[in-house]
Amino acid sequence: MVRRDQGIRVYGPVEPSEQTLSPAARVDALIDVVVNLYAPLPAPSLAYAVGRLRYAVPRHPQEVRAGLKRARARLAHQRVGSTDWYWPEREKPDAVARDEVRLLAPFDPLVWDRRRFELLWGWGYRFEAYTPAPKRKHGYYALPISYGDRVIGWANVTAEPFAVQLGWAAKARAPRALLDAELERLRAFLTPRRRE
């Protein structure tokens, strides 16, 4: 905002200053936001996510390509099998996950990258809302179920009446009490509140 005219905000171009970041620094900062949100990222997913930043900085597409090279050099990484994985330096990928059950949205940071999902949890999850019903494997709007550091199945939920269908991708099941507590949180969220 440059000024106000009779209470109305008037915007104008930002004047450059010594504190203005260079295009390279801006791209690096955007890459850090992406990596902080989605890590750990296999190399192909890192390249895909960084490539999408070209829409955020359309005047500097060459900086996005160079930013990917810089990110690969500065991020913590390790080769697992035939795949290089990347994460923020301060993050500990071997940290112990909490013993809790969560239903995840199909576009949750743990779920959005289907390639990474399959590499991490050994089964393929797909968002099937636009898949013809006879071809669906998991359901119209299946919510992956995480338990600790694993994603072990999915739930299809209807709001009225509240009903749940569970599917399992692993032999391990979540403790029923933890699963019931998460389903109760979802039921409470989906229940319309009456106006007083």
Backbone as JSON, one array per atom type, in Angstrom:
{
  "sequence": "MVRRDQGIRVYGPVEPSEQTLSPAARVDALIDVVVNLYAPLPAPSLAYAVGRLRYAVPRHPQEVRAGLKRARARLAHQRVGSTDWYWPEREKPDAVARDEVRLLAPFDPLVWDRRRFELLWGWGYRFEAYTPAPKRKHGYYALPISYGDRVIGWANVTAEPFAVQLGWAAKARAPRALLDAELERLRAFLTPRRRE",
  "N": [[0.85, -1.17, 0.0], [0.56, 2.19, -0.86], [-0.54, 4.61, -0.03], [-3.37, 6.19, 1.65], [-6.43, 7.35, 0.39], [-8.93, 9.21, 1.47], [-9.63, 7.13, 3.22], [-9.47, 4.94, 1.52], [-7.5, 2.34, 0.36], [-4.57, 2.76, -1.53], [-2.64, 1.28, -3.93], [0.68, 0.63, -5.13], [3.69, 0.19, -7.09], [6.31, -1.64, -5.48], [8.97, -0.01, -4.02], [12.34, -0.53, -4.78], [14.75, -1.65, -2.39], [17.6, -1.85, -0.21], [17.09, -4.08, 1.25], [15.56, -5.73, -0.28], [14.99, -8.91, -1.61], [17.0, -10.85, -3.82], [16.11, -12.28, -7.04], [16.98, -14.98, -7.03], [17.23, -15.53, -4.28], [14.57, -15.2, -3.51], [13.32, -17.32, -4.88], [14.65, -19.47, -3.66], [13.64, -19.19, -1.07], [10.92, -19.73, -1.52], [11.12, -22.4, -2.35], [12.0, -23.5, 0.03], [9.68, -23.21, 1.57], [7.97, -25.03, 0.27], [9.4, -27.46, 0.61], [9.5, -27.62, 3.4], [6.82, -28.07, 3.92], [6.15, -30.45, 2.52], [8.14, -32.43, 2.84], [9.47, -35.7, 3.72], [10.84, -35.68, 0.43], [10.95, -37.55, -2.54], [13.4, -37.46, -5.17], [12.17, -37.1, -7.85], [9.67, -36.0, -7.1], [10.42, -33.7, -5.72], [11.52, -32.25, -7.86], [9.19, -31.94, -9.44], [7.48, -30.45, -7.7], [9.0, -28.12, -7.28], [9.2, -27.27, -9.91], [6.58, -26.43, -10.35], [6.62, -23.97, -9.2], [7.19, -22.14, -11.11], [4.92, -20.82, -11.83], [4.54, -19.14, -9.73], [6.61, -17.37, -9.84], [6.73, -16.07, -12.52], [8.32, -14.35, -14.03], [10.87, -15.19, -13.75], [11.8, -17.8, -14.82], [14.19, -19.17, -15.29], [15.49, -18.95, -12.88], [14.03, -20.65, -11.3], [14.73, -23.18, -12.28], [17.48, -23.11, -11.71], [17.25, -22.83, -8.97], [16.32, -25.34, -8.18], [18.61, -26.9, -8.59], [20.28, -25.7, -6.67], [18.83, -26.33, -4.37], [18.99, -29.12, -4.29], [21.65, -29.35, -3.67], [21.88, -28.1, -1.14], [19.93, -29.08, 0.64], [19.21, -31.53, 3.2], [19.83, -34.9, 2.48], [19.41, -38.3, 1.31], [20.2, -41.42, -0.14], [17.94, -43.96, -0.72], [17.52, -47.19, -1.47], [17.05, -46.99, -4.83], [16.43, -44.36, -4.92], [16.77, -40.89, -4.37], [16.19, -38.97, -1.5], [14.88, -35.95, -0.08], [14.98, -33.4, 2.47], [14.35, -30.79, 4.95], [17.23, -29.4, 6.55], [17.16, -29.22, 9.38], [15.24, -31.03, 10.12], [14.35, -34.24, 11.43], [14.37, -37.2, 10.02], [14.14, -39.71, 11.16], [12.64, -39.51, 13.41], [10.44, -40.46, 16.07], [7.11, -41.34, 15.52], [3.98, -40.12, 16.79], [1.69, -42.1, 18.7], [-1.05, -42.29, 17.31], [-4.21, -42.09, 15.63], [-5.28, -40.88, 12.52], [-7.54, -39.51, 10.16], [-6.97, -38.76, 6.87], [-7.2, -36.12, 4.5], [-7.7, -36.38, 0.93], [-5.9, -34.61, -0.26], [-4.03, -33.97, 1.57], [-0.81, -33.02, 2.93], [0.66, -35.41, 3.38], [-0.43, -37.11, 1.54], [-0.88, -36.07, -1.07], [1.08, -36.42, -3.1], [1.13, -39.0, -5.06], [3.07, -40.8, -5.99], [5.14, -40.64, -4.07], [3.65, -41.43, -1.87], [3.14, -44.15, -2.44], [5.78, -45.12, -2.47], [6.52, -44.71, 0.21], [4.57, -46.13, 1.74], [3.92, -48.47, 0.48], [1.61, -49.15, -0.95], [-0.83, -48.34, -3.43], [-2.6, -45.41, -3.49], [-5.44, -43.75, -4.71], [-7.29, -40.88, -5.68], [-10.61, -41.13, -6.16], [-12.98, -39.87, -6.86], [-13.78, -39.0, -9.36], [-13.77, -41.25, -10.83], [-15.47, -43.81, -12.56], [-18.02, -45.53, -10.78], [-18.02, -48.48, -10.86], [-15.32, -48.98, -11.3], [-13.88, -48.14, -9.13], [-11.54, -48.57, -6.52], [-11.02, -47.88, -3.87], [-13.06, -46.14, -3.1], [-15.52, -43.47, -3.37], [-14.71, -40.99, -2.04], [-12.37, -41.62, -0.48], [-10.72, -41.6, 2.63], [-7.47, -41.68, 3.62], [-6.08, -43.65, 6.28], [-4.01, -42.89, 8.86], [-1.69, -44.29, 11.1], [0.39, -43.8, 13.63], [3.51, -43.9, 12.22], [2.68, -44.94, 9.82], [0.55, -45.52, 6.96], [-2.31, -47.15, 6.88], [-4.72, -47.91, 5.8], [-8.06, -47.05, 4.62], [-10.93, -44.93, 4.87], [-14.34, -44.62, 4.1], [-16.74, -42.24, 4.41], [-20.03, -41.28, 5.27], [-22.13, -38.5, 5.88], [-24.84, -38.04, 6.72], [-27.1, -40.45, 7.27], [-24.52, -40.72, 9.77], [-22.02, -42.82, 8.77], [-19.56, -45.36, 8.35], [-17.23, -46.96, 6.25], [-14.62, -49.19, 6.26], [-11.41, -49.87, 4.87], [-8.55, -51.92, 4.47], [-5.06, -51.74, 4.0], [-2.92, -52.93, 4.98], [-1.68, -55.59, 7.08], [-1.54, -54.89, 9.71], [-3.62, -53.32, 12.09], [-5.23, -50.39, 13.28], [-5.4, -49.58, 16.77], [-8.56, -50.18, 18.17], [-9.76, -48.33, 19.96], [-8.36, -45.94, 19.5], [-8.98, -45.51, 16.8], [-11.77, -45.31, 16.96], [-11.96, -42.96, 18.47], [-10.96, -41.04, 16.68], [-12.86, -41.25, 14.64], [-15.09, -40.37, 16.05], [-14.38, -37.69, 16.46], [-14.53, -36.8, 13.82], [-17.25, -37.31, 13.28], [-18.44, -35.49, 15.08], [-17.53, -33.12, 13.96], [-18.85, -33.16, 11.5], [-21.49, -33.02, 12.22], [-24.28, -30.97, 12.08], [-24.55, -27.83, 13.73], [-26.91, -26.54, 15.97], [-28.57, -23.44, 15.88], [-28.84, -21.15, 18.54]],
  "CA": [[0.0, 0.0, 0.0], [1.35, 3.41, -0.97], [-1.18, 5.65, 0.81], [-4.83, 6.11, 1.72], [-7.18, 8.52, -0.07], [-10.24, 9.19, 2.11], [-9.84, 5.81, 3.79], [-9.33, 3.89, 0.52], [-6.1, 1.96, 0.15], [-4.03, 2.95, -2.87], [-1.46, 0.44, -4.06], [1.61, 0.99, -6.18], [4.84, -0.72, -7.14], [7.21, -1.61, -4.34], [10.24, 0.62, -4.33], [13.46, -1.4, -4.4], [15.57, -1.2, -1.28], [18.73, -2.73, 0.03], [16.6, -5.28, 1.89], [14.81, -6.53, -1.24], [15.69, -10.14, -1.96], [17.28, -11.11, -5.23], [15.24, -13.34, -7.56], [17.46, -16.29, -6.57], [16.87, -15.68, -2.86], [13.11, -15.39, -3.44], [13.03, -18.69, -5.32], [15.11, -20.37, -2.6], [12.69, -19.09, 0.05], [9.72, -20.47, -1.93], [11.46, -23.82, -2.31], [12.02, -23.89, 1.44], [8.28, -23.37, 2.01], [7.48, -26.28, -0.3], [10.08, -28.59, 1.24], [9.05, -27.69, 4.8], [5.46, -28.59, 3.95], [5.96, -31.77, 1.93], [9.25, -33.37, 3.05], [10.56, -35.97, 2.79], [10.45, -35.73, -0.98], [11.86, -38.22, -3.47], [13.93, -36.52, -6.17], [11.19, -36.7, -8.88], [8.63, -35.16, -6.51], [11.05, -32.4, -5.48], [11.59, -31.57, -9.17], [7.83, -31.58, -9.83], [6.97, -29.37, -6.84], [9.76, -26.89, -7.58], [8.8, -26.86, -11.26], [5.3, -25.71, -10.26], [6.88, -22.6, -8.74], [7.29, -21.24, -12.26], [3.71, -20.01, -11.85], [4.65, -18.15, -8.66], [7.61, -16.38, -10.26], [6.77, -16.25, -13.98], [9.34, -13.52, -14.68], [12.21, -15.75, -13.52], [11.78, -19.27, -14.95], [15.55, -19.71, -15.2], [15.83, -19.03, -11.45], [13.39, -21.84, -10.75], [15.6, -24.3, -12.65], [18.71, -22.98, -10.92], [16.88, -23.06, -7.57], [16.25, -26.78, -7.97], [20.0, -27.36, -8.43], [20.77, -25.24, -5.37], [18.12, -27.08, -3.33], [19.57, -30.47, -4.22], [22.97, -29.24, -3.03], [21.85, -27.62, 0.24], [19.0, -29.82, 1.5], [19.63, -32.83, 3.69], [19.34, -35.93, 1.56], [19.97, -39.64, 1.44], [19.71, -42.38, -1.13], [17.32, -45.17, -0.17], [17.31, -48.0, -2.66], [17.5, -46.26, -6.02], [15.79, -43.05, -4.89], [17.3, -39.85, -3.48], [15.15, -38.3, -0.72], [15.32, -34.63, 0.39], [14.22, -32.82, 3.57], [15.06, -29.66, 5.55], [18.4, -29.78, 7.36], [16.84, -29.33, 10.81], [14.26, -32.1, 10.33], [14.91, -35.56, 11.74], [13.47, -38.17, 9.38], [14.01, -40.92, 11.95], [11.91, -39.2, 14.63], [9.38, -41.41, 16.39], [5.78, -40.78, 15.32], [3.05, -40.29, 17.92], [0.79, -43.23, 18.6], [-2.39, -41.75, 17.13], [-4.88, -42.4, 14.37], [-5.83, -39.71, 11.85], [-8.09, -39.64, 8.82], [-6.31, -37.73, 6.05], [-7.88, -35.7, 3.28], [-6.97, -36.83, -0.26], [-4.88, -33.65, -0.68], [-3.17, -33.72, 2.73], [0.6, -33.09, 2.55], [1.15, -36.79, 3.35], [-1.13, -37.91, 0.54], [-1.02, -35.44, -2.39], [2.02, -36.97, -4.08], [0.82, -40.42, -5.09], [4.33, -41.53, -6.18], [5.78, -40.7, -2.76], [2.76, -42.23, -1.01], [3.38, -45.56, -2.71], [7.14, -45.44, -2.03], [6.59, -44.74, 1.67], [3.67, -47.04, 2.43], [3.83, -49.75, -0.21], [0.35, -49.43, -1.65], [-1.24, -47.21, -4.27], [-3.86, -44.72, -3.17], [-5.9, -42.84, -5.75], [-8.51, -40.11, -5.44], [-11.47, -41.76, -7.14], [-14.27, -39.2, -6.98], [-14.13, -38.86, -10.78], [-13.67, -42.57, -11.44], [-16.78, -44.47, -12.58], [-18.23, -46.37, -9.59], [-17.57, -49.88, -10.96], [-13.86, -49.08, -11.38], [-13.26, -47.64, -7.9], [-10.93, -49.56, -5.64], [-11.09, -47.43, -2.48], [-14.33, -45.48, -2.84], [-15.74, -42.14, -3.94], [-13.89, -39.97, -1.39], [-11.71, -42.38, 0.57], [-9.79, -40.87, 3.49], [-6.44, -42.58, 4.14], [-5.98, -43.75, 7.74], [-2.64, -42.99, 9.34], [-1.5, -44.77, 12.48], [1.81, -43.61, 13.9], [4.27, -43.52, 11.02], [2.22, -45.73, 8.69], [-0.8, -45.31, 6.44], [-2.65, -48.57, 6.89], [-6.01, -48.2, 5.17], [-8.85, -45.91, 4.22], [-12.31, -44.9, 5.37], [-15.35, -43.88, 3.36], [-17.65, -41.74, 5.43], [-21.19, -40.5, 4.87], [-22.45, -37.6, 6.98], [-26.21, -38.19, 7.22], [-26.65, -40.68, 8.64], [-23.07, -40.96, 9.88], [-21.67, -44.22, 8.56], [-18.16, -45.53, 7.96], [-16.77, -48.22, 5.68], [-13.17, -49.23, 6.38], [-10.63, -50.77, 4.02], [-7.22, -52.04, 5.04], [-4.0, -52.01, 3.04], [-1.85, -53.62, 5.7], [-2.17, -56.55, 8.06], [-1.67, -54.19, 10.99], [-4.8, -52.49, 12.26], [-5.13, -49.38, 14.34], [-6.17, -49.95, 17.96], [-9.96, -49.77, 17.98], [-10.07, -47.15, 20.76], [-7.81, -44.77, 18.8], [-9.77, -45.33, 15.58], [-13.1, -44.81, 17.37], [-11.81, -41.56, 18.91], [-10.83, -40.21, 15.47], [-14.17, -41.25, 13.97], [-15.98, -39.52, 16.84], [-14.03, -36.29, 16.14], [-15.08, -36.52, 12.5], [-18.7, -37.24, 13.41], [-18.77, -34.22, 15.74], [-17.27, -32.06, 12.98], [-19.86, -33.21, 10.43], [-22.84, -32.81, 12.77], [-24.67, -29.55, 12.04], [-24.82, -27.23, 15.03], [-28.16, -25.79, 16.0], [-28.49, -22.03, 16.36], [-29.58, -20.94, 19.79]],
  "C": [[0.9, 1.23, 0.0], [0.8, 4.49, -0.03], [-2.67, 5.34, 0.91], [-5.41, 7.43, 1.22], [-8.6, 8.39, 0.49], [-10.6, 7.78, 2.6], [-9.69, 4.66, 2.81], [-7.85, 3.61, 0.3], [-5.72, 2.16, -1.3], [-2.72, 2.18, -2.94], [-0.59, 0.94, -5.21], [2.77, 0.02, -6.17], [5.71, -0.55, -5.9], [8.51, -0.97, -4.79], [11.38, -0.31, -3.92], [14.23, -0.79, -3.23], [16.72, -2.18, -1.11], [18.27, -4.06, 0.63], [15.81, -6.17, 0.93], [15.64, -7.75, -1.63], [15.91, -10.23, -3.46], [16.3, -12.17, -5.73], [15.67, -14.73, -7.09], [17.08, -16.53, -5.12], [15.37, -15.88, -2.69], [12.73, -16.81, -3.82], [13.47, -19.68, -4.24], [14.15, -20.36, -1.41], [11.39, -19.84, -0.29], [9.96, -21.98, -1.9], [11.48, -24.31, -0.87], [10.61, -24.08, 1.98], [7.74, -24.71, 1.53], [8.09, -27.48, 0.42], [9.65, -28.73, 2.7], [7.66, -28.3, 4.91], [5.39, -30.07, 3.55], [7.05, -32.79, 2.21], [8.82, -34.54, 3.92], [10.04, -36.14, 1.37], [11.44, -36.56, -1.78], [12.25, -37.24, -4.57], [12.91, -36.15, -7.25], [10.1, -35.78, -8.33], [9.17, -33.77, -6.18], [11.09, -31.61, -6.79], [10.2, -31.11, -9.62], [7.34, -30.38, -9.03], [7.7, -28.06, -7.12], [9.39, -26.38, -8.96], [7.49, -26.08, -11.27], [5.5, -24.26, -9.81], [7.04, -21.63, -9.91], [6.05, -20.36, -12.39], [3.75, -18.93, -10.78], [5.64, -17.05, -9.03], [7.77, -16.44, -11.79], [7.84, -15.42, -14.68], [10.73, -14.12, -14.57], [12.23, -17.27, -13.66], [13.17, -19.89, -14.84], [16.0, -19.83, -13.75], [15.2, -20.25, -10.81], [14.24, -23.07, -11.06], [16.88, -24.28, -11.84], [18.43, -23.24, -9.44], [16.79, -24.53, -7.24], [17.66, -27.35, -7.77], [20.56, -26.94, -7.08], [20.12, -26.03, -4.24], [18.7, -28.48, -3.19], [20.92, -30.44, -3.53], [22.87, -28.9, -1.54], [20.93, -28.38, 1.17], [19.65, -31.1, 2.02], [19.06, -33.88, 2.74], [20.04, -37.27, 1.83], [19.37, -40.52, 0.36], [19.17, -43.6, -0.39], [16.92, -46.02, -1.36], [17.88, -47.27, -3.86], [16.96, -44.84, -6.05], [16.49, -42.11, -3.91], [16.12, -39.14, -2.83], [15.73, -37.02, -0.14], [14.39, -34.14, 1.51], [15.01, -31.65, 4.15], [16.17, -30.15, 6.49], [18.03, -30.05, 8.81], [15.88, -30.48, 11.12], [14.96, -33.42, 10.58], [13.99, -36.63, 11.16], [13.29, -39.46, 10.17], [13.3, -40.67, 13.28], [10.77, -40.2, 14.83], [8.02, -40.72, 16.26], [4.93, -41.02, 16.57], [2.11, -41.45, 17.64], [-0.65, -42.7, 18.53], [-2.91, -42.14, 15.75], [-5.46, -41.11, 13.82], [-6.41, -40.12, 10.51], [-7.54, -38.47, 8.02], [-7.15, -37.39, 4.83], [-7.07, -36.16, 2.07], [-5.86, -35.87, -0.73], [-4.02, -33.2, 0.49], [-1.71, -33.78, 2.28], [1.19, -34.51, 2.56], [0.65, -37.58, 2.15], [-1.02, -37.37, -0.88], [-0.13, -36.04, -3.46], [1.86, -38.49, -4.09], [2.07, -41.29, -5.26], [5.0, -41.73, -4.82], [4.97, -41.57, -1.81], [3.06, -43.72, -1.19], [4.78, -45.99, -2.29], [7.21, -45.59, -0.51], [5.77, -45.86, 2.29], [3.36, -48.32, 1.66], [2.5, -50.11, -0.83], [-0.1, -48.16, -2.36], [-2.59, -46.66, -3.86], [-4.19, -43.8, -4.33], [-7.16, -42.13, -5.3], [-9.49, -40.53, -6.54], [-12.83, -41.1, -7.31], [-14.72, -39.09, -8.44], [-13.99, -40.17, -11.54], [-15.06, -43.2, -11.46], [-16.88, -45.48, -11.43], [-17.74, -47.81, -9.75], [-16.04, -50.05, -10.97], [-13.14, -48.61, -10.11], [-12.73, -48.79, -7.05], [-11.13, -49.18, -4.17], [-12.41, -46.75, -2.13], [-14.34, -44.06, -3.37], [-14.79, -41.09, -3.36], [-13.2, -40.62, -0.2], [-10.7, -41.51, 1.31], [-8.74, -41.86, 4.0], [-6.39, -42.52, 5.67], [-4.51, -43.87, 8.1], [-2.66, -43.47, 10.79], [-0.01, -44.72, 12.76], [2.51, -43.16, 12.64], [3.87, -44.32, 9.79], [0.85, -45.24, 8.22], [-1.31, -46.71, 6.11], [-3.98, -48.91, 6.22], [-6.74, -46.94, 4.8], [-10.26, -46.04, 4.8], [-13.16, -44.11, 4.4], [-16.44, -43.51, 4.35], [-18.83, -41.04, 4.77], [-21.64, -39.71, 6.1], [-23.84, -37.86, 7.56], [-26.88, -39.39, 6.57], [-25.16, -40.99, 8.64], [-22.8, -42.46, 9.77], [-20.25, -44.29, 8.03], [-17.95, -46.92, 7.38], [-15.25, -48.16, 5.7], [-12.58, -50.21, 5.38], [-9.21, -50.78, 4.55], [-6.21, -52.4, 3.96], [-2.87, -52.8, 3.69], [-2.47, -54.61, 6.67], [-2.38, -55.88, 9.41], [-2.92, -53.33, 10.99], [-4.52, -51.47, 13.35], [-5.88, -49.89, 15.56], [-7.57, -49.36, 17.87], [-10.3, -48.5, 18.75], [-9.56, -45.88, 20.07], [-8.61, -44.47, 17.53], [-11.15, -44.77, 15.93], [-13.03, -43.35, 17.79], [-11.71, -40.63, 17.7], [-12.16, -40.15, 14.72], [-15.17, -40.38, 14.73], [-15.67, -38.04, 16.59], [-14.61, -35.9, 14.78], [-16.6, -36.41, 12.56], [-19.13, -35.92, 14.04], [-18.57, -33.05, 14.77], [-18.38, -32.0, 11.93], [-21.28, -32.97, 10.92], [-23.18, -31.33, 12.75], [-24.97, -29.04, 13.46], [-26.11, -26.41, 14.95], [-27.9, -24.37, 16.5], [-29.33, -21.89, 17.59], [-30.32, -19.63, 19.74]]
}
